[in-house]
């Protein structure tokens, strides 16, 4: 009986102690925080931009490499220089798809991602610092035409009317030419 009770208490202890030990370390240096990557807005139309933001994940002062992959997506604030690093720049000739940024004292940073005026699809943004990687994706949809309220239902009637008027003008010109000749 003592053995059964001891075995049962040992099994009960294992059931409750094992998960507690596994979740004991909750600091970000051990497991890292749960996903920090956010995009605002998540869906854009061609030619618009979105902001990739990550709060509380990356160490301040250490470079964070941000890359974008997808049709027409770029990081306009990053411009490669001759040393291979990147610097903030407003004008550039090439469309950069990656850049190096650094987090502030609050371990946060934000990067503006721009899209092409002609390409659409899904763009993936990835931020990497050492072994820490955060990513998010957003959708670039095609630009729609403005709604003018005209659905084209009367278009055949307009075309037919123009044909009748054109035939009348040709007929009138023919009759006038015959009379003056």
C-alpha positions as CSV (number, residue, x, y, z in Angstrom):
1,X,0.0,0.0,0.0
2,X,2.8,2.3,0.9
3,X,4.5,1.6,-2.5
4,X,1.3,2.4,-4.4
5,X,0.7,5.6,-2.5
6,X,4.4,6.7,-3.0
7,X,4.1,5.8,-6.7
8,X,0.9,7.7,-7.1
9,X,2.2,10.8,-5.3
10,X,5.4,10.7,-7.5
11,X,3.3,10.5,-10.7
12,X,1.1,13.4,-9.4
13,X,4.3,15.4,-8.6
14,X,5.7,14.7,-12.1
15,X,2.4,15.8,-13.8
16,X,2.4,19.2,-12.0
17,X,6.1,19.8,-11.6
18,X,7.3,19.2,-15.2
19,X,5.2,22.0,-16.8
20,X,6.0,24.4,-14.0
21,X,9.8,23.9,-14.5
22,X,9.4,24.3,-18.2
23,X,7.7,27.7,-17.9
24,X,9.9,29.0,-15.0
25,X,12.1,31.1,-17.3
26,X,10.0,33.9,-18.7
27,X,12.6,36.5,-19.5
28,X,13.1,37.5,-23.1
29,X,16.8,36.5,-23.1
30,X,15.8,32.8,-22.7
31,X,12.7,32.5,-24.9
32,X,12.2,35.9,-26.4
33,X,8.9,37.7,-26.4
34,X,5.9,36.4,-28.4
35,X,5.8,38.0,-31.8
36,X,6.4,41.7,-31.9
37,X,6.2,42.4,-35.6
38,X,3.2,44.5,-36.7
39,X,2.3,46.2,-40.0
40,X,0.1,49.2,-40.2
41,X,-1.9,48.9,-42.5
42,X,-1.9,45.1,-43.3
43,X,-3.3,45.6,-46.8
44,X,-2.4,48.4,-49.2
45,X,-3.1,49.3,-52.8
46,X,-0.3,49.7,-55.4
47,X,1.9,52.8,-54.7
48,X,1.0,53.1,-51.0
49,X,3.2,52.4,-48.0
50,X,3.0,50.5,-44.8
51,X,5.0,50.7,-41.5
52,X,6.7,47.6,-40.1
53,X,7.1,48.1,-36.3
54,X,8.7,45.9,-33.7
55,X,8.6,46.8,-30.0
56,X,10.6,45.3,-27.2
57,X,12.5,42.6,-29.0
58,X,15.8,43.8,-30.4
59,X,18.8,45.0,-28.4
60,X,19.5,48.7,-28.7
61,X,22.7,49.7,-30.5
62,X,23.1,46.4,-32.3
63,X,22.2,46.3,-36.0
64,X,18.9,44.9,-37.1
65,X,18.8,43.8,-40.7
66,X,15.4,44.3,-42.4
67,X,14.6,42.6,-45.7
68,X,11.5,42.7,-47.9
69,X,10.6,40.1,-50.5
70,X,7.7,40.4,-52.9
71,X,6.6,42.2,-56.0
72,X,7.6,45.8,-56.0
73,X,8.3,46.1,-52.2
74,X,11.2,48.3,-51.1
75,X,12.7,50.1,-48.1
76,X,13.2,53.7,-49.3
77,X,15.0,54.9,-46.1
78,X,17.9,52.5,-46.6
79,X,20.6,53.2,-49.2
80,X,23.7,51.0,-49.4
81,X,26.9,52.9,-49.1
82,X,30.4,51.9,-50.3
83,X,31.2,50.1,-47.0
84,X,28.3,47.8,-47.4
85,X,26.4,49.2,-44.4
86,X,23.3,51.4,-44.9
87,X,22.5,55.0,-44.1
88,X,19.3,57.0,-44.0
89,X,18.8,58.7,-47.3
90,X,15.9,60.4,-49.1
91,X,17.2,60.1,-52.7
92,X,18.4,56.9,-54.3
93,X,18.9,55.3,-57.7
94,X,18.3,51.6,-56.9
95,X,15.3,50.1,-55.1
96,X,16.7,48.6,-51.9
97,X,15.2,45.4,-50.6
98,X,17.2,45.3,-47.4
99,X,18.6,47.8,-44.9
100,X,20.3,47.9,-41.5
101,X,18.6,49.8,-38.7
102,X,19.0,49.9,-34.9
103,X,16.5,49.7,-32.1
104,X,16.0,52.6,-29.6
105,X,16.5,52.4,-25.8
106,X,13.0,50.9,-25.6
107,X,14.1,48.1,-27.9
108,X,11.8,49.2,-30.6
109,X,12.1,50.4,-34.2
110,X,9.9,51.2,-37.2
111,X,10.6,51.0,-40.9
112,X,8.4,52.4,-43.8
113,X,7.9,49.9,-46.6
114,X,6.8,51.3,-50.0
115,X,5.2,49.4,-52.9
116,X,5.4,49.8,-56.6
117,X,2.6,51.5,-58.5
118,X,2.4,48.6,-61.0
119,X,3.1,45.4,-59.0
120,X,0.6,43.5,-56.7
121,X,0.9,40.4,-54.5
122,X,2.1,39.4,-51.1
123,X,5.2,41.1,-49.5
124,X,7.2,39.5,-46.6
125,X,9.1,41.7,-44.2
126,X,11.8,40.1,-42.0
127,X,13.9,41.7,-39.3
128,X,16.9,39.8,-38.0
129,X,19.4,40.5,-35.2
130,X,21.7,37.5,-34.4
131,X,19.4,34.5,-33.7
132,X,16.3,36.7,-33.2
133,X,14.0,36.9,-36.2
134,X,10.6,38.5,-36.6
135,X,8.5,38.6,-39.7
136,X,5.2,39.7,-41.1
137,X,3.5,39.8,-44.4
138,X,1.1,42.2,-46.1
139,X,-1.0,42.2,-49.2
140,X,-0.6,44.7,-52.1
141,X,-3.8,44.8,-54.1
142,X,-4.4,46.3,-57.6
143,X,-5.5,49.9,-57.8
144,X,-9.2,50.1,-58.8
145,X,-10.6,52.6,-61.2
146,X,-12.7,55.4,-59.7
147,X,-16.5,54.8,-59.6
148,X,-18.3,57.4,-61.8
149,X,-21.7,55.9,-61.6
150,X,-21.7,54.8,-65.3
151,X,-22.0,51.1,-65.7
152,X,-22.0,51.0,-69.5
153,X,-25.5,49.7,-69.9
154,X,-26.5,52.5,-72.4
155,X,-23.3,52.1,-74.5
156,X,-24.9,50.0,-77.2
157,X,-27.7,52.5,-77.6
158,X,-25.2,55.4,-77.8
159,X,-23.2,53.5,-80.5
160,X,-26.3,52.7,-82.5
161,X,-27.4,56.3,-82.4
162,X,-24.0,57.5,-83.6
163,X,-24.2,55.0,-86.5
164,X,-27.6,56.3,-87.5
165,X,-26.4,60.0,-87.3
166,X,-23.3,59.1,-89.3
167,X,-25.4,57.3,-92.0
168,X,-27.6,60.3,-92.2
169,X,-24.7,62.7,-92.7
170,X,-23.2,60.5,-95.4
171,X,-26.6,60.3,-97.1
172,X,-27.0,64.1,-97.0
173,X,-23.6,64.7,-98.3
174,X,-24.2,62.3,-101.2
175,X,-27.5,63.9,-102.2
176,X,-25.9,67.4,-102.0
177,X,-23.0,66.3,-104.2
178,X,-25.3,64.9,-106.8
179,X,-27.4,68.1,-107.0
180,X,-24.3,70.4,-107.4
181,X,-22.6,68.2,-109.9
